[in-house]
């Protein structure tokens, strides 16, 4: 090869290298390897969380970022088109950098938020918002935290509406109404965690917001306070709801 051809060849190699660098080119099989790594991690995490093997795992998305892939999974008992169980970030060296379990982590974060709010723990409360609010919004939230807890209560209650987990678990907020059966409709001033068994919703846990006083839960019923609603839920679903002290004084 003469010098001219050799220099052209070297130039092409350099150009290809530059393009690969600029456009983030990776070996085609790396995505497959990254997916396998995430898949195995998902299997293990699922077993740890739920004590059983996942069935019908589906890769719902695989998004490439600058130095990693974001790979999401679902299982056969939910709709892969609309919901994902978990998401993993796999780096170029095929290690797990981050993971997120949508519903489970949201439920935990929401419990932490309510607990911090009811206990007046401003630092923990703001931390629960930190991943979804700008620094400016957090500053405004901090100023209002000790000034108007009632307003913060409503802010908290709007954070999550009804979260489905495998279409079997949900969070129901105070401002929502839900038909547990075809006869009685409850509208609570706190929220409850529900579990769907044999096609019917059952209450797993009830967590408080600020008690705002007597409420009109159902105009067609005799329920006129939280305690009566809780008792009806307990009787209907044969469960015991833990009683609690309200964290706020009556407004």
Backbone as CSV, one residue per row, in Angstrom:
resi,resn,N_x,N_y,N_z,CA_x,CA_y,CA_z,C_x,C_y,C_z
1,UNK,0.857,-1.191,0.000,0.000,0.000,0.000,0.891,1.238,0.000
2,UNK,0.666,2.134,-0.956,1.491,3.337,-0.996,1.102,4.286,0.128
3,UNK,1.905,5.314,0.293,1.707,6.224,1.415,0.348,6.914,1.369
4,UNK,-0.080,7.248,0.121,-1.349,7.967,-0.026,-2.519,7.082,0.424
5,UNK,-2.527,5.811,-0.053,-3.597,4.891,0.323,-3.570,4.599,1.818
6,UNK,-2.333,4.473,2.340,-2.191,4.180,3.764,-2.742,5.325,4.614
7,UNK,-2.463,6.551,4.204,-2.939,7.702,4.969,-4.461,7.815,4.909
8,UNK,-5.040,7.472,3.733,-6.499,7.489,3.592,-7.132,6.447,4.507
9,UNK,-6.523,5.235,4.529,-7.043,4.161,5.372,-7.001,4.554,6.840
10,UNK,-5.854,5.135,7.242,-5.717,5.585,8.629,-6.766,6.654,8.944
11,UNK,-6.974,7.541,8.001,-7.965,8.607,8.187,-9.365,8.051,8.365
12,UNK,-9.699,7.013,7.581,-11.023,6.391,7.691,-11.205,5.750,9.057
13,UNK,-10.160,5.051,9.505,-10.219,4.417,10.812,-10.427,5.459,11.907
14,UNK,-9.689,6.558,11.816,-9.827,7.634,12.794,-11.226,8.224,12.759
15,UNK,-11.759,8.419,11.521,-13.096,8.987,11.364,-14.150,8.069,11.973
16,UNK,-14.010,6.757,11.712,-14.950,5.795,12.289,-14.889,5.849,13.809
17,UNK,-13.671,5.945,14.334,-13.514,6.026,15.782,-14.194,7.254,16.359
18,UNK,-14.038,8.387,15.646,-14.677,9.629,16.101,-16.197,9.491,16.084
19,UNK,-16.731,8.935,14.986,-18.179,8.762,14.867,-18.715,7.824,15.944
20,UNK,-17.971,6.744,16.199,-18.390,5.805,17.240,-18.435,6.488,18.589
21,UNK,-17.451,7.373,18.826,-17.393,8.095,20.086,-18.527,9.099,20.196
22,UNK,-18.751,9.864,19.106,-19.771,10.906,19.103,-21.167,10.319,19.270
23,UNK,-21.449,9.242,18.548,-22.796,8.676,18.550,-22.977,7.520,19.533
24,UNK,-21.964,7.319,20.369,-22.110,6.338,21.425,-22.295,4.925,20.928
25,UNK,-21.591,4.540,19.897,-21.730,3.194,19.333,-21.238,2.145,20.319
26,UNK,-22.005,1.063,20.436,-21.594,-0.061,21.257,-21.755,-1.347,20.465
27,UNK,-21.068,-2.350,20.884,-21.217,-3.630,20.220,-22.667,-4.082,20.298
28,UNK,-23.224,-4.601,19.203,-24.637,-4.981,19.179,-25.030,-5.953,20.280
29,UNK,-24.140,-6.870,20.641,-24.518,-7.887,21.620,-24.470,-7.370,23.059
30,UNK,-23.948,-6.159,23.272,-23.886,-5.625,24.622,-25.277,-5.392,25.204
31,UNK,-26.207,-4.960,24.372,-27.564,-4.749,24.848,-28.165,-6.065,25.323
32,UNK,-27.939,-7.119,24.557,-28.428,-8.428,24.966,-27.813,-8.877,26.276
33,UNK,-26.508,-8.640,26.426,-25.831,-9.009,27.666,-26.347,-8.184,28.845
34,UNK,-26.559,-6.881,28.588,-27.073,-6.011,29.642,-28.478,-6.438,30.056
35,UNK,-29.282,-6.820,29.073,-30.642,-7.282,29.371,-30.612,-8.547,30.212
36,UNK,-29.694,-9.448,29.897,-29.578,-10.698,30.655,-29.169,-10.427,32.098
37,UNK,-28.228,-9.495,32.277,-27.790,-9.128,33.626,-28.967,-8.571,34.428
38,UNK,-29.706,-7.654,33.798,-30.854,-7.055,34.483,-31.939,-8.096,34.755
39,UNK,-32.138,-8.991,33.798,-33.148,-10.052,33.926,-32.870,-10.923,35.157
40,UNK,-31.623,-11.350,35.288,-31.250,-12.201,36.419,-31.396,-11.450,37.746
41,UNK,-31.037,-10.166,37.732,-31.173,-9.353,38.944,-32.650,-9.189,39.312
42,UNK,-33.476,-8.987,38.290,-34.918,-8.847,38.517,-35.504,-10.124,39.121
43,UNK,-35.105,-11.277,38.583,-35.579,-12.556,39.115,-35.248,-12.694,40.597
44,UNK,-34.004,-12.393,40.943,-33.564,-12.521,42.338,-34.285,-11.533,43.249
45,UNK,-34.414,-10.282,42.779,-35.095,-9.271,43.586,-36.562,-9.633,43.801
46,UNK,-37.192,-10.158,42.755,-38.595,-10.549,42.857,-38.777,-11.630,43.921
47,UNK,-37.893,-12.611,43.903,-37.960,-13.695,44.891,-37.780,-13.143,46.302
48,UNK,-36.831,-12.210,46.461,-36.582,-11.633,47.777,-37.797,-10.853,48.289
49,UNK,-38.458,-10.138,47.376,-39.588,-9.296,47.769,-40.855,-10.096,48.031
50,UNK,-41.128,-11.071,47.172,-42.431,-11.737,47.204,-42.367,-13.214,47.563
51,UNK,-41.172,-13.764,47.750,-41.038,-15.147,48.169,-41.465,-16.168,47.140
52,UNK,-41.453,-15.803,45.884,-41.823,-16.734,44.820,-41.153,-16.307,43.522
53,UNK,-41.138,-17.219,42.550,-40.551,-16.905,41.248,-41.516,-16.071,40.412
54,UNK,-41.001,-15.088,39.682,-41.879,-14.331,38.773,-42.292,-15.204,37.595
55,UNK,-43.498,-14.977,37.098,-44.000,-15.758,35.975,-44.211,-14.854,34.762
56,UNK,-43.789,-15.350,33.614,-44.026,-14.615,32.372,-43.358,-13.260,32.318
57,UNK,-42.048,-13.231,32.589,-41.329,-11.951,32.568,-41.278,-11.387,31.148
58,UNK,-41.572,-10.099,31.026,-41.526,-9.411,29.744,-40.635,-8.177,29.862
59,UNK,-39.780,-7.961,28.877,-39.010,-6.721,28.810,-39.906,-5.672,28.161
60,UNK,-40.311,-4.675,28.922,-41.245,-3.687,28.403,-40.550,-2.529,27.690
61,UNK,-39.298,-2.266,28.038,-38.559,-1.210,27.351,-37.069,-1.360,27.616
62,UNK,-36.270,-0.883,26.673,-34.814,-0.853,26.828,-34.333,0.452,26.201
63,UNK,-34.031,1.416,27.045,-33.684,2.756,26.579,-32.196,2.996,26.788
64,UNK,-31.533,3.476,25.749,-30.094,3.725,25.807,-29.829,5.144,26.283
65,UNK,-28.956,5.282,27.277,-28.502,6.598,27.709,-27.034,6.735,27.342
66,UNK,-26.358,7.732,27.856,-24.988,8.009,27.417,-24.016,6.878,27.735
67,UNK,-24.131,6.303,28.919,-23.186,5.260,29.318,-23.858,4.016,29.877
68,UNK,-25.136,3.852,29.595,-25.852,2.720,30.176,-27.151,2.464,29.422
69,UNK,-27.841,1.406,29.837,-29.173,1.105,29.332,-30.144,1.077,30.509
70,UNK,-31.363,1.585,30.289,-32.439,1.495,31.263,-33.394,0.421,30.766
71,UNK,-33.483,-0.684,31.505,-34.266,-1.844,31.062,-35.374,-2.102,32.068
72,UNK,-36.616,-2.154,31.568,-37.775,-2.325,32.442,-38.432,-3.679,32.199
73,UNK,-39.008,-4.242,33.270,-39.633,-5.561,33.209,-41.053,-5.514,33.754
74,UNK,-41.876,-6.430,33.246,-43.202,-6.673,33.799,-43.407,-8.177,33.868
75,UNK,-44.431,-8.603,34.590,-44.772,-10.023,34.640,-46.144,-10.232,34.024
76,UNK,-46.512,-11.487,33.814,-47.684,-11.781,33.010,-49.007,-11.383,33.661
77,UNK,-49.018,-11.133,34.964,-50.276,-10.775,35.598,-50.521,-9.274,35.636
78,UNK,-49.886,-8.548,34.761,-50.216,-7.143,34.556,-50.032,-6.823,33.076
79,UNK,-50.457,-5.646,32.692,-50.380,-5.279,31.285,-49.033,-4.630,30.982
80,UNK,-48.180,-5.277,30.181,-46.873,-4.700,29.855,-46.987,-3.370,29.117
81,UNK,-48.123,-3.151,28.449,-48.283,-1.907,27.695,-48.499,-0.706,28.596
82,UNK,-49.015,-0.946,29.773,-49.375,0.182,30.624,-48.625,0.235,31.944
83,UNK,-48.107,-0.887,32.429,-47.464,-0.883,33.731,-46.173,-1.686,33.724
84,UNK,-45.230,-1.249,34.531,-43.961,-1.949,34.678,-43.730,-2.283,36.144
85,UNK,-43.113,-3.423,36.375,-42.820,-3.818,37.757,-41.560,-3.116,38.253
86,UNK,-40.476,-3.225,37.476,-39.192,-2.699,37.931,-38.355,-2.232,36.750
87,UNK,-37.381,-1.406,37.066,-36.507,-0.829,36.047,-35.069,-0.886,36.566
88,UNK,-34.139,-1.288,35.696,-32.729,-1.410,36.077,-31.859,-0.609,35.118
89,UNK,-30.863,0.038,35.679,-29.867,0.724,34.855,-28.598,-0.115,34.848
90,UNK,-28.190,-0.551,33.641,-27.011,-1.398,33.481,-25.943,-0.603,32.736
91,UNK,-24.753,-0.524,33.300,-23.670,0.252,32.691,-22.948,-0.565,31.625
92,UNK,-22.015,0.091,30.930,-21.278,-0.557,29.841,-20.448,-1.748,30.308
93,UNK,-20.033,-1.713,31.573,-19.252,-2.844,32.085,-20.158,-3.933,32.672
94,UNK,-21.470,-3.839,32.343,-22.461,-4.856,32.702,-22.654,-4.999,34.207
95,UNK,-22.700,-3.871,34.894,-23.029,-3.861,36.316,-24.321,-3.061,36.515
96,UNK,-25.071,-3.438,37.569,-26.311,-2.734,37.899,-25.957,-1.448,38.646
97,UNK,-26.353,-0.320,38.103,-26.056,0.957,38.750,-27.220,1.415,39.623
98,UNK,-28.435,1.315,39.106,-29.608,1.731,39.857,-30.764,0.788,39.552
99,UNK,-31.728,0.753,40.464,-32.948,0.006,40.198,-34.119,0.715,40.863
100,UNK,-35.296,0.522,40.298,-36.496,1.146,40.844,-37.660,0.185,40.708
101,UNK,-38.308,-0.068,41.849,-39.510,-0.902,41.849,-40.685,0.040,42.012
102,UNK,-41.406,0.264,40.926,-42.360,1.359,40.861,-43.355,1.386,42.011
103,UNK,-44.188,0.374,42.084,-45.272,0.399,43.053,-44.755,0.242,44.471
104,UNK,-43.930,-0.769,44.701,-43.435,-1.017,46.051,-42.697,0.200,46.591
105,UNK,-41.851,0.813,45.772,-41.087,1.967,46.225,-41.980,3.185,46.421
106,UNK,-43.001,3.336,45.563,-43.924,4.460,45.725,-44.720,4.330,47.019
107,UNK,-45.164,3.108,47.307,-45.918,2.897,48.537,-45.056,3.222,49.756
108,UNK,-43.809,2.736,49.753,-42.921,3.016,50.873,-42.662,4.512,51.003
109,UNK,-42.387,5.172,49.855,-42.117,6.605,49.890,-43.326,7.376,50.401
110,UNK,-44.517,6.914,50.002,-45.716,7.622,50.434,-45.976,7.424,51.920
111,UNK,-45.729,6.213,52.411,-45.849,5.976,53.848,-44.885,6.880,54.617
112,UNK,-43.641,6.969,54.115,-42.638,7.810,54.765,-43.079,9.271,54.768
113,UNK,-43.666,9.699,53.660,-44.124,11.081,53.548,-45.200,11.379,54.583
114,UNK,-46.197,10.507,54.657,-47.299,10.717,55.596,-46.798,10.676,57.033
115,UNK,-45.913,9.719,57.323,-45.376,9.604,58.670,-44.610,10.867,59.058
116,UNK,-43.754,11.344,58.157,-42.971,12.549,58.435,-43.882,13.753,58.603
117,UNK,-44.916,13.822,57.786,-45.838,14.943,57.859,-46.595,14.949,59.178
118,UNK,-47.108,13.789,59.564,-47.890,13.705,60.797,-47.041,13.926,62.040
119,UNK,-45.770,13.563,61.970,-44.876,13.739,63.113,-44.241,15.124,63.133
120,UNK,-44.491,15.919,62.099,-43.901,17.249,62.042,-42.415,17.223,61.749
121,UNK,-41.933,16.142,61.096,-40.514,16.007,60.760,-40.274,16.674,59.407
122,UNK,-39.905,17.939,59.440,-39.788,18.718,58.210,-38.701,18.181,57.290
123,UNK,-37.566,17.800,57.842,-36.454,17.314,57.025,-36.846,16.052,56.243
124,UNK,-37.458,15.102,56.942,-37.875,13.863,56.283,-38.989,14.129,55.282
125,UNK,-39.860,15.061,55.617,-40.975,15.395,54.724,-40.471,15.986,53.411
126,UNK,-39.560,16.923,53.506,-39.002,17.540,52.304,-38.199,16.535,51.492
127,UNK,-37.503,15.631,52.195,-36.722,14.617,51.500,-37.620,13.738,50.638
128,UNK,-38.830,13.472,51.106,-39.737,12.615,50.344,-40.200,13.285,49.053
129,UNK,-40.077,14.603,48.989,-40.453,15.336,47.773,-39.255,15.641,46.880
130,UNK,-38.048,15.430,47.381,-36.856,15.964,46.730,-36.642,15.449,45.315
131,UNK,-37.095,14.221,45.021,-36.836,13.659,43.699,-37.833,14.123,42.664
132,UNK,-38.902,14.822,43.078,-39.892,15.238,42.084,-40.228,16.727,42.109
133,UNK,-39.570,17.492,42.990,-39.788,18.932,43.024,-38.475,19.666,42.799
134,UNK,-38.552,20.824,42.152,-37.368,21.641,41.951,-36.930,22.238,43.285
135,UNK,-35.681,22.720,43.314,-35.175,23.318,44.550,-36.015,24.534,44.948
136,UNK,-36.483,25.270,43.956,-37.320,26.446,44.230,-38.641,26.020,44.877
137,UNK,-39.244,24.959,44.343,-40.498,24.469,44.909,-40.291,23.930,46.306
138,UNK,-39.153,23.268,46.528,-38.854,22.748,47.868,-38.704,23.884,48.876
139,UNK,-38.103,24.993,48.450,-37.963,26.140,49.328,-39.334,26.699,49.715
140,UNK,-40.222,26.764,48.741,-41.570,27.248,49.009,-42.300,26.292,49.944
141,UNK,-42.103,24.985,49.720,-42.752,23.981,50.554,-42.243,24.075,51.987
142,UNK,-40.950,24.325,52.131,-40.363,24.439,53.470,-40.942,25.628,54.222
143,UNK,-41.118,26.754,53.524,-41.670,27.948,54.162,-43.093,27.707,54.655
144,UNK,-43.831,26.907,53.885,-45.232,26.686,54.221,-45.437,25.569,55.228
145,UNK,-44.398,24.750,55.441,-44.577,23.542,56.253,-45.101,23.854,57.650
146,UNK,-44.497,24.825,58.316,-44.893,25.146,59.682,-45.999,26.188,59.749
147,UNK,-46.366,26.748,58.610,-47.369,27.809,58.604,-48.781,27.283,58.410
148,UNK,-48.897,26.283,57.561,-50.243,25.823,57.236,-50.230,24.323,56.986
149,UNK,-50.255,23.556,58.029,-50.189,22.107,57.883,-51.422,21.551,57.182
150,UNK,-52.496,22.224,57.340,-53.706,21.735,56.676,-53.507,21.727,55.169
151,UNK,-52.899,22.792,54.654,-52.643,22.851,53.215,-51.644,21.780,52.807
152,UNK,-50.637,21.557,53.656,-49.672,20.508,53.340,-50.343,19.141,53.345
153,UNK,-51.319,18.973,54.198,-52.078,17.718,54.216,-52.715,17.470,52.854
154,UNK,-53.297,18.513,52.292,-53.921,18.336,50.987,-52.876,18.110,49.901
155,UNK,-51.725,18.780,50.043,-50.648,18.534,49.081,-50.242,17.069,49.113
156,UNK,-50.100,16.527,50.317,-49.714,15.131,50.446,-50.778,14.213,49.861
157,UNK,-52.019,14.526,50.108,-53.086,13.635,49.674,-53.240,13.602,48.163
158,UNK,-52.701,14.604,47.482,-52.811,14.613,46.023,-51.628,13.943,45.345
159,UNK,-50.628,13.560,46.127,-49.424,12.999,45.520,-49.692,11.680,44.798
160,UNK,-50.538,10.855,45.364,-50.822,9.552,44.774,-52.328,9.370,44.749
161,UNK,-52.853,8.926,43.634,-54.281,8.645,43.566,-54.514,7.175,43.857
162,UNK,-54.680,6.379,42.840,-54.891,4.959,43.056,-53.766,4.228,42.349
163,UNK,-52.880,3.604,43.132,-51.728,2.921,42.558,-52.031,1.436,42.477
164,UNK,-51.929,0.876,41.289,-52.169,-0.558,41.126,-50.860,-1.327,41.168
165,UNK,-50.868,-2.463,41.823,-49.723,-3.354,41.867,-50.212,-4.731,41.469
166,UNK,-49.846,-5.163,40.275,-50.329,-6.434,39.743,-51.849,-6.462,39.676
167,UNK,-52.466,-5.291,39.701,-53.921,-5.179,39.775,-54.469,-5.863,41.019
168,UNK,-53.648,-5.991,42.048,-54.079,-6.672,43.267,-53.913,-5.811,44.512
169,UNK,-53.086,-4.774,44.427,-52.871,-3.918,45.584,-53.061,-2.473,45.172
170,UNK,-53.618,-1.668,46.048,-53.868,-0.277,45.687,-53.815,0.609,46.914
171,UNK,-53.561,1.882,46.678,-53.681,2.886,47.729,-54.890,3.751,47.393
172,UNK,-55.751,3.928,48.354,-56.930,4.770,48.169,-56.803,5.993,49.057
173,UNK,-56.901,7.173,48.472,-56.730,8.393,49.242,-58.032,8.915,49.812
174,UNK,-57.871,9.833,50.759,-59.023,10.389,51.450,-60.007,11.060,50.501
175,UNK,-59.501,11.771,49.500,-60.411,12.522,48.649,-61.045,11.672,47.566
176,UNK,-60.685,10.390,47.531,-61.262,9.489,46.546,-62.437,8.727,47.146
177,UNK,-63.305,8.252,46.282,-64.371,7.343,46.694,-64.151,6.030,45.980
178,UNK,-64.506,4.955,46.628,-64.303,3.657,46.010,-65.423,2.723,46.410
179,UNK,-65.945,1.985,45.460,-67.008,1.039,45.736,-66.390,-0.304,46.121
180,UNK,-66.440,-0.642,47.403,-65.916,-1.928,47.849,-66.862,-3.050,47.435
181,UNK,-68.126,-2.798,47.550,-69.111,-3.733,47.018,-70.215,-2.887,46.396
182,UNK,-71.225,-3.471,45.922,-72.236,-2.716,45.175,-73.238,-2.005,46.074
183,UNK,-73.087,-2.151,47.375,-74.067,-1.556,48.275,-73.549,-0.316,48.989
184,UNK,-72.281,-0.352,49.401,-71.764,0.726,50.240,-70.599,1.418,49.564
185,UNK,-70.582,2.722,49.584,-69.494,3.508,49.012,-68.871,4.357,50.123
186,UNK,-67.555,4.240,50.312,-66.875,4.954,51.379,-66.085,6.120,50.825
187,UNK,-66.058,7.194,51.578,-65.221,8.338,51.246,-64.505,8.737,52.528
188,UNK,-63.248,8.353,52.649,-62.541,8.459,53.918,-61.736,9.736,54.040
189,UNK,-61.404,10.124,55.277,-60.539,11.280,55.477,-59.122,10.852,55.800
190,UNK,-58.805,9.624,55.481,-57.443,9.125,55.514,-57.320,8.198,54.317
191,UNK,-56.283,7.410,54.243,-56.262,6.477,53.121,-55.964,5.074,53.588
192,UNK,-56.355,4.118,52.769,-56.203,2.727,53.116,-55.475,1.997,52.000
193,UNK,-54.811,0.921,52.366,-54.168,0.064,51.378,-55.054,-1.156,51.192
194,UNK,-55.356,-1.437,49.946,-56.285,-2.509,49.613,-55.557,-3.661,48.954
195,UNK,-56.096,-4.830,49.098,-55.568,-5.997,48.410,-56.723,-6.732,47.741
196,UNK,-56.519,-7.127,46.501,-57.584,-7.787,45.754,-57.405,-9.297,45.839
197,UNK,-58.374,-9.960,46.443,-58.343,-11.403,46.600,-59.632,-11.990,46.021
198,UNK,-59.451,-12.937,45.113,-60.606,-13.574,44.478,-61.568,-12.549,43.882
199,UNK,-60.978,-11.516,43.277,-61.781,-10.515,42.605,-62.404,-9.469,43.499
200,UNK,-62.147,-9.512,44.831,-62.729,-8.554,45.752,-61.632,-7.785,46.478
201,UNK,-61.867,-6.482,46.686,-60.899,-5.664,47.403,-61.029,-5.889,48.898
202,UNK,-59.907,-6.070,49.568,-59.890,-6.185,51.016,-58.858,-5.209,51.584
203,UNK,-59.138,-4.686,52.749,-58.298,-3.658,53.343,-57.103,-4.304,54.047
204,UNK,-55.909,-3.845,53.694,-54.706,-4.335,54.349,-54.270,-3.415,55.488
205,UNK,-54.373,-2.118,55.254,-53.837,-1.178,56.243,-54.486,0.175,56.042
206,UNK,-54.618,0.911,57.125,-55.172,2.262,57.064,-54.189,3.231,57.714
207,UNK,-53.859,4.287,57.018,-52.918,5.278,57.537,-53.608,6.635,57.594
208,UNK,-53.306,7.427,58.620,-54.078,8.661,58.829,-53.536,9.885,58.105
209,UNK,-54.456,10.780,57.767,-54.125,12.170,57.516,-54.699,12.963,58.688
210,UNK,-54.669,14.238,58.565,-55.260,15.075,59.606,-56.767,14.847,59.647
211,UNK,-57.281,14.670,60.845,-58.724,14.517,60.994,-59.367,15.895,60.894
212,UNK,-60.287,16.034,59.987,-60.897,17.344,59.754,-62.254,17.467,60.413
213,UNK,-62.648,16.454,61.163,-63.923,16.536,61.850,-64.975,15.675,61.192
214,UNK,-66.186,15.904,61.557,-67.308,15.104,61.080,-67.452,15.232,59.568
215,UNK,-67.651,14.125,58.892,-67.749,14.162,57.440,-68.974,13.446,56.936
216,UNK,-69.418,13.811,55.772,-70.559,13.164,55.143,-70.037,12.090,54.205
217,UNK,-69.909,10.872,54.709,-69.264,9.818,53.937,-70.176,9.223,52.888
218,UNK,-71.448,9.156,53.188,-72.369,8.572,52.225,-73.770,9.022,52.629
219,UNK,-74.380,9.826,51.788,-75.672,10.397,52.145,-76.743,9.331,52.336
220,UNK,-76.512,8.143,51.760,-77.506,7.087,51.863,-77.250,6.159,53.049
221,UNK,-76.227,6.474,53.855,-75.887,5.612,54.992,-75.976,6.399,56.287
222,UNK,-75.722,5.712,57.385,-75.731,6.347,58.691,-74.331,6.725,59.150
223,UNK,-73.328,6.551,58.292,-71.956,6.857,58.682,-71.780,8.367,58.766
224,UNK,-71.316,8.845,59.911,-71.065,10.273,60.013,-69.744,10.563,60.689
225,UNK,-68.911,9.533,60.924,-67.573,9.788,61.440,-66.645,8.650,61.055
226,UNK,-65.370,8.919,61.172,-64.357,7.967,60.729,-64.479,6.623,61.440
227,UNK,-64.724,6.652,62.734,-64.764,5.412,63.495,-65.842,4.459,62.982
228,UNK,-66.994,4.982,62.649,-68.071,4.129,62.151,-67.708,3.519,60.803
229,UNK,-67.021,4.291,59.966,-66.592,3.765,58.674,-65.583,2.635,58.870
230,UNK,-64.624,2.862,59.772,-63.619,1.833,60.044,-64.285,0.559,60.550
231,UNK,-65.241,0.714,61.472,-65.924,-0.455,62.022,-66.666,-1.216,60.930
232,UNK,-67.283,-0.487,60.007,-68.010,-1.146,58.923,-67.050,-1.916,58.018
233,UNK,-65.883,-1.320,57.754,-64.873,-2.009,56.944,-64.407,-3.274,57.656
234,UNK,-64.167,-3.152,58.963,-63.718,-4.313,59.733,-64.744,-5.438,59.703
235,UNK,-66.014,-5.070,59.854,-67.071,-6.078,59.854,-67.228,-6.714,58.469
236,UNK,-67.143,-5.873,57.436,-67.360,-6.366,56.077,-66.256,-7.310,55.639
237,UNK,-65.009,-6.962,55.996,-63.869,-7.725,55.485,-63.160,-8.546,56.549
238,UNK,-63.723,-8.594,57.765,-63.173,-9.424,58.832,-61.696,-9.126,59.080
239,UNK,-61.389,-7.844,59.264,-60.025,-7.424,59.550,-60.033,-6.511,60.763
240,UNK,-58.863,-6.272,61.333,-58.716,-5.339,62.448,-57.861,-4.169,61.980
241,UNK,-58.419,-2.978,62.006,-57.679,-1.780,61.623,-57.071,-1.177,62.880
242,UNK,-55.768,-0.980,62.867,-55.076,-0.436,64.028,-55.531,0.985,64.309
243,UNK,-55.896,1.238,65.557,-56.305,2.589,65.941,-55.070,3.463,66.145
244,UNK,-55.231,4.748,66.042,-54.095,5.653,66.153,-54.550,6.953,66.787
245,UNK,-53.581,7.725,67.270,-53.841,9.069,67.769,-53.616,10.041,66.626
246,UNK,-54.537,10.950,66.442,-54.362,11.924,65.368,-53.168,12.820,65.682
247,UNK,-52.364,13.078,64.689,-51.114,13.807,64.901,-51.328,15.317,65.002
248,UNK,-52.500,15.788,64.579,-52.756,17.221,64.579,-53.929,17.547,65.494
249,UNK,-53.899,18.711,66.029,-55.046,19.171,66.788,-56.166,19.525,65.822
250,UNK,-57.376,19.503,66.327,-58.505,19.877,65.477,-58.353,21.333,65.047
251,UNK,-58.626,21.585,63.776,-58.529,22.966,63.297,-59.838,23.692,63.561
